[in-house]
């Protein structure tokens, strides 16, 4: 199944701001952002970021996000709900089980709103 047209267009837009790699597997389109800024609350200023986008996008969007497994808070502790390390696209990733309060809405939500949600959460570390 090819990348959904809406996602393809959004990926083009994201590439103007991010170094982005697209890796497909059987059920997901994996978006790997290189050097995604984490902010001053974290042990490193940036990390790889993985978003696993269901192939039925935009009917469903990414649920969680993933970083390099070495990412910690500046004080050395793990952020809340990030204890799990999982393997995707040939690498280990720290799973940030930080979910949106509102369910995914296929008309209103897109990859840009998803990235903004991640940025807000990283700034607050909630």
Buried (B, 14 or more C-beta within 10 A) or exposed (E): EEBBEEBEEBBEEBEEEBEBBBBBEEEBBBBBBEEBBBEEEBBEEBBBBBBBBBBEBBEEBBBBBBBBBEBBBEEEEEBEEBEEEBEBBEEEBBBBBBEBEEEBEEEEBBBEBBBEBBBEBBEEBE
